[in-house]
Amino acid sequence: MLQAVTAGALTLSLAACSGGAGEPDQAAASGAEGTAPLLTLGAFVEPTSFAPAAAQEGNAFPYYQAVYDTLIKRAPDGSLEPFLATEWEYDESRTRLTLTLRNDVTFSDGAPFDAEAAKANIEHFVSAGGPQANQAALIESAEVVDATTLAINLSEPDPSLEFSLASALGLMASPDALGSEAIAGQPVGSGPYLLDDSIVGSQYTFVRNDDYWGEQLPYDSVQFMVLTDETARVNALRSGQIDAAVFNSPTTAAELESAGFEVQHAPLNWTGLVYFDRAGALNPALADSRVREAITVAIDKEGLLESTGAGLGEVTNQIFPEEALSHLDEYEGDERFTHDPQRARELLAEAGYADGLTLDMPISPVFPPAVYAGIEQDLADVGITMTRTEFGPGQFIPAILGGKHEVTYMTLAMFNDWTTIQQYVAEDAPWNALGSTDPELSQLIDTFQNASSDEERTQIGQQLNQWLIDNNWFGVFSTAQSTYATDDTVDVELQAQQAVPSIYNYSPAS
């Protein structure tokens, strides 16, 4: 019996951020009836390429939402809704997903969207090997059943395929533009906007696609202003240059709230250390789980949360959110990971590093300097010397995902179970830059993937989570709340488990 999956059948989420800029009088003016001419958003990242296969998610994804539609759409509450695909269903083996597609959509170059176009996009994504290539790792083929029906055949079940089809894998571009050099700078999609102008490192302006097949969004244009410095985003919001932006510092949130701006919070992320070099290829010390544990317990996580996070979050030891099947309630109070410099020194001595070691830390301009200063001091207290590798705006993420760094401090999104595994844990996960693996872990991942019920997934997922914790795969500090601020011209609905709203979630204030 086929299991149908339609709108609202599955709740999932994605971390993302967006931004832009414009003149204050434009942002406040009225356009045609029911519309406003310009929405201006402040962003701290920009796309490296507009080719869908090169799409970065997280902070950059709203740029792609402006010009491309996905096969499936995520509603603000995280549920999945029809978009370019009106419905979809799996076969009993869950290795063949059949999608029914719209028949009234054209790309901005006039090419029709149909099953052939969708097939071309899926195949190009598979072959291109972009930053989210693991979303297509289990796809064997895309098959045209008829003009409005596409089947995706998998080598094994993929519990997050629908989620991926609402993410980078699902972005649809004109097949005539796929693989061209031009698409990197000039997207050709079927989305609600067209890229009008861009100044790399500064701003990106999108204008309304008058031929858009779907419901028109309320703004005639959207402009992203790239402001990597948080103070610059604060000043831009205060001066009216931008209407909304994401902020990392909780003290900034308090400042903006007291100044009368609308500030919304959501517990979406986890913060801590990603130990890329678990095999010790770059730093032999990190091959020893005791060293990784020593680093984690050397950090005053509660103090860091209070001093740099204003207490907006909860100390935790795991990367799975509370609502995940794999979450372990009993591990939240595990004293093994509390701040304990003496125990950290004992662990280092047991591992053969009583005289200390050196740890290189990539430094991002996005995070407050106090975060790195606190980590550096705590490590020094147990005999670990932290050296710094500084990166400029736009360089940090590509660098740390390039397989040349042993560890990094990061704030990362909390996903559903399988997406968490695919993003952070699997051997080919984007945030497993050095391909760390282990036979026991691989077996747990395989068993979870092929589980037939939530009860079985809960049992296996919790075993997998316990393995990650016990083997110090990550050095988790705390959960972190996202902060999103808007002026009084804009209403916005936050996106479930997403750091900033989707491009569809904004409207002029009533």
N, C-alpha and C positions, 0 to 999 in steps of 0.2 A: 504493500500500500504506500503510495507516495505521501510524503510529508510536506504539505504546502507551507511556505513562508511568505507572508505578506506584511503590509504596513503594521508596525507596532508589535510584531511577533517576537522581537528580540531586542533587548536593551543593551547597547554597547556604547563606547565613548572613545574619544581621541583628544590628546592634548594638542592645543594649537594657539597661535598668537597672531595678531594683525596690527596694521598701522597706516598713517598717511598724513597729508597736510593741505592747507588751503587758506585763503584770506578770510578773516573773521566775518566780514560783511557778507561774503558769499555763503558761508556756512549757515548764517542766520536767515538768509533771504528765502522767499518762497518761489517755487517753480510753478509748473502747471498744477492744476487743481489736484490736491492729494499727493503732491510730490514736493521734494525739496531739491535744489540744484546740486548741492555738494555735501557729502559726508567726508570729514577729514579725520584720519586715524593715525595715531602715533605708533610706530613699530620699531623694534630694535634689531630686526633681521630683515634680509631681503632675499629674493630667490636668486640662486646661482644660474638657473636656466628655466625657461618656461616650457621646455619639453616635458610632457607628462611623465615619461619614464625617469626623468631626472628630478621629479618633484620631491622636495623635502616636506615632511609633515611638521607637526608641532607649530613653531612660531611662524613658519612660512606658508602654511596651507591656505589661509584666506586669499592670498594672491591668486592661487590656482582656482579657488572657488569662484572668483570674479569672472573668469574667462572660460572655464570648463564646467560642464556638468558631469556628475558621476552616475554610474548605473543605478546605485542605490543612495538614498539620502538619509542623513542622521538628523532627527528632530532635536529640538533643544533639550528634551528630556533624555536623549540618547537612543530612543527607539528608532528602528529602521523603517523607512517609508519608501513608497515607489518614487522613482525619479525618471531617468531614461528607461529603466525597466519598470513595467507596471505591476509585474508579479514574478515570483520565482518559486521553484520547488526542487527538492532533492529526490533522487531515487532511493530505494531501500538501503543500498550500500553506502549512501552518502558520498559517493565518488563521482556523481554526475549531477550538476546543477543546471537546470533549464530555466532560462529567463525569457519572458515575453517583453518585447521592446516597443516603444512608441513608434508610430509611423508618420509623425507630423513634425519632425525635427530636421533642421538643416544646419550645417556649420557656417561660420562667418564667410567662408569662401564659396558658398553655394552648394557644396557637396552634401548629399543626403546622409543622414544618420540611419543606418539599418544594421542588420546582422553582419553583413560583410565588413562594415566599418568597425563594429564592435570587435569582431574577430581580429581585424588588422591591429587594433589597439592592444588587445590582450597579447597577441603574438609579439608585437614590438616590445611591450613591457617585459615579457619573458626573456627576449634575446638581448635587450639593451643593458641589463645588469646595473640598474641605477641604485640609489641609496636605499630604496625600499624593495629591492629585488626579492627578498625573502617572502614577500606577500604572495608571490607567484611560484614559490619553490615547488609546490606539489601539482602544478598545472601540467598535464600531459598534452592537452590540445584544446583549442576552441573550435567549435563545429557549428557551421551554419545549417540550421534545420530548415528554415525558410526565411523570407525577408524580414520577418519580425520575431524570429525565435533563434536564440543562441544557446548552445549547450557548452558548458565548461567541464571537461573531463579531468579527473584528478587521479594521480597514482595512489594516493592514500587519502583518507578523510582529512579535511582541513576545517577545524571548528571555527575559524575566524574568516572564512572566505567571504561571507556576506559583509562582515565588517570591512574587509579589504576593498570590496567593491564600492563601499562608501568612502574610501580613502584613496590613496595614490593609484592603486591598481584599477580603480573604477573611473579615473579621469579619461574622458573621451575627446580626442582631437580629430580633425579632418585627416582621413587616411592619405590624402595627397601631400600633407605637410609632415607626416611622421618620418622621422629620420633625417629631415633636411636640416641644414645649418641655420636656416632662417628662423625656424620655430623656437630656437633658444632665446631670441630676442623679440619675436613677434608671434604670440600664441594664436592658433587658429582653432577655436572651439565653438561650442554652441551655448556658452554661458550667458548670464544676464548683462555682462559688460564686455567692452572691447578695450584693449590697451591703446591709449591715445598717445601717451608720452611717458618717457622714463629717463631719469638721470641716475645712473648707477651710483649707489652710495648716498643718494639724496631723496628722491621721490619718484613715485609711480602713480600715474593718473589714468583712470578707467572711465569711459563714457558709456552711457546707456546703449545697449544693443536693441535698436528699435524693432528688429526682426525676431526678438527672442520669443521662443515658442511658449514659454511658461508665464506665470504671473509676474508682472513687472515689479521689481523692487522699488521702494519709495524714493530713491535718490537718483537724480539724473546723472550724477558722476560720483565716484569714490576715489579719494586720493590717499595714498599711503606715504607718510613722511617718515623717512628712516632716521631715527634718533636713538643711537646706541647708548647714549649717556642718560641715566635716569633723571638727573637734574634738568637736562635739556627738555625731556618730555614733560616734566612738571611745569617748567616755564612756558612751554608751548601751550599746555592746557590752560594755565592761568591767563595767558595773553589772548586766548581765543584762536590761536593758529590751528589747533586741533580740537576735535570734539570729544575724543575718547582715547584711552591708551591703557596698556597693561603696565603694572609697576611691580618691582620685585621687593622693595624695601617696605616692611610694615610701618616704619616711621613715616614714610612718604604717604601711606594710606591715611594715617592719623592727621597729617598736615592737610591733605586735600579735603578730608571730611570736615575738618574744622573750618575750612575756607568755603564750605557750602557746596562742594561737588558731590555727586552721587557716587558712593563707593560700595562695591559689592565684593564679597569674599566667597570662595568655595574651596573646600579641602580636596585638592586635585592631584597633588604631587607628593613624591617622597624626596628627601634630600639625603645626601651622604656621599660615600666614596664608591666608585666603580673600580674594582680591581681588574683591570684588563689583563695584566701579566700574571695570571694564576699558574702558569707553567714555568715562570722564572726565566723567560727568554731574554728579557731586557734587564731585569733586576732579579738575580737568583734568589734573593731573600724572600720574594713574594711567592715562590713556589711552596713555601711552608705555610700551611693554614694557621699555625700558631703566630706567625709574624703578622698575617692579615688580621687576626683576632686582636693581637697586641695593639696594632694601629687603631682599630675601632674602639677598644676600651680606653685608649689613651686620650680620646677626644671627650671633652666635657660637653656632651650633647645637650643637656638641659640648659647649661650656661650659654651655649651658642644659640639655642632657640630663643632664650630670653633677651640676649644682648643684640642679636642681629635679626631675629624674627619676631620681636615684641611678643613672644609667647603665642603667636598665631599658628598653632599646630600642636601635635602630640608626639612625644618621643616614642619611637617604634624600632623594631628590629627586623622588619620584613617589608618586601616590596609589593606584596599583594594587599589591596585595599580591604577594608572591613567587609564589604559586600561580596567579595570574591569567595568562591567555593574553597579555594586553597588557603584562605586566611586562618591563622592559628591564634585564637584568643589567648591561650595560655602562655604564649610567647611574648605577649605585650609587657608582662611584668617580670620577665626573665632577668634576674640580677647579674647574670653572666656578662651582659653587655653594658652595665652601668659604668660610669667614669671611675676608673681604678688604676691610677698610675703605677702603684706598686705591683699589681697583677700584670700590667703591661710589661714592666721590666722583667718579671719572672718568666713570662712567656717568651720574651726575646732571648733570655738566657738559656731557656730550655731548647730553643731553636738554634743556639750557637751564635747569637748576636748580642752577647752581654755588653760588648763595647759599642753597640749601636750600629746604625746603618744610615745610608743616604737615600732619600726618596725625592724624586723629581715631580713637581706639581705643575701642570699647565694652568695658567692664570687667564681667566676671562674677564674682560671689562664689564660684563653684564652683572657680575656678583659684587656685592659690597666688599671693599678691601678688608673690612673688619672680619669677614668670614675667613679669609686666608690667614690673616694675622692670628686669629684664635687657634686655627688648626696648627699653624707653624709653632706657636708657643707651646701648645699641648704636646706636640710631637717632641719638641726640644726637651721638655720636662722628663721624657723617658729615654732620651739618648738618640732620638732620630733627627737627623738634619734634613730639613726640607729645602730643596733648591727650587727656584722658580723659572719656568719658561713662559714668557709673556707673549700674548697674542693680541693682535688688533681686532677691531670690529670686523665681523664676518669671517675671521680666520679660525676661530676657536673650534667650532663643531667639526668642520672638515678635517682639522688637524687631529683631534682626539679620536675620531673615527677612522683614521688612516692607519692604525696599527703600529704606531711608533711611540706610544706613551704607555707607561706602566700603570698609572692610576690617575683618576681625576675626581675632583669634587664636582657634583652636578645636582641639579634639581630636575627630576624626570617625572613624567606623567604616570599615574596609576591607572592601569587598564583592567579589562576583564582578564580572566585567567589565561586563556590561550594566547591572546595578544601580548600579555606580559611575558609569557614564555618566548614568543616569537620575536619580540623586540629586544629582550634583555638576556635571555638564558640560552636559547638554542645555539648550536655551534655556529650557525650562519646568521645569527641575530645582528642587526646593525650596531647594538651597544655591547656586543661581544667581539670587539675589534680584532682581538688576537685569536679568536676561534677556540676559546677554552672549552674543554669537554671532559667527560668522565663516563665510563661504561655504565655505572649505576644510574647516573643522571640521565643518560641517553635512554636507558630502558624505561625510566619513569616518564620521560617525555613521550615516548612511543606509546606506553600504556594509556596515558592521559588522552592522547590524540585519538585513540581507537576505542575509548570508553563508550558504552552504549547508553548510559544514564547519568543524570546529575549525581545520584548517590555514589556511583562508581567514580565519577570525576572528582567528587569531594574527597573520597578516601585517598585516591592516588595523588590528587593535587596537594593535599596536606602532607603526604609523605614527601613529595617533591619540595615543598616549601621548607619542611624540616631539614631536608638534606642541604638546601642552599644556606640555611641559617647555621647548621652545625659545621659546614665546611667553609664558612666565611667567604662565600662567593661575592658578597657585597658588604660594605660597611655602612649600614643604614643608620641615619641619625634621627630623623623625625618625619612626620607628614608636614606638608607646607600648604598654606592657603594661597590661592591666587588672589590678586587684587586687581580689580578693573574699575576705572574711574571715568565718569562722563560729565559733560557740562549739562546745563538745563535745556539745551536744544534737542537732546537725543534721548530716546528710550531704548533700552537694549535688554535682551534676555540672555543670561549666561547659558553656555552650552554644557550639558552634563559631562563631567570629567574632562573638561577642556579649558585650557588656561585663559582663552579669550573667546568671545562669541564667534560663531560662523558669520559669514558675510550676509546671510539671510535674516539675521536676528535683530537688525537695527530698524528703527522707525523714528520719524520726527516726534518730539515730545508734544503731547496734546495740550 
